[in-house]
Amino acid sequence: MAAKKTDNPAGEIPFEEGIKKLEAIVEEMEGDDLPLEKLLKRYEEGTRLAKGCQAKLEDAELKIQKLQPNADGEDELVDDDSVES
């Protein structure tokens, strides 16, 4: 039987959910009960989640850096070409 395909790949889960899953994986890995094979699977899953969360943080940081006040003094998201260096 084929593996079930999800509509929401690991890199596309909400940031907060990814952090909670990472915390659960770390807690599980810190225990002494995991066999080596499961430990490796948890490590791989944690690494994938960490990369996804890091990418979301970087995207959020870029959006914040691009926020600039408009003529009315309200913040608006600007494109890369109009951001001054």
PyMOL commands that set and color helices and strands:
alter all, ss='L'
color gray80, all
select helices_A, chain A and resi 10-12+15-30+36-66+80-82
alter helices_A, ss='H'
color red, helices_A
select strands_A, chain A and resi 67-69+75-77
alter strands_A, ss='S'
color yellow, strands_A
deselect
rebuild
show_as cartoon
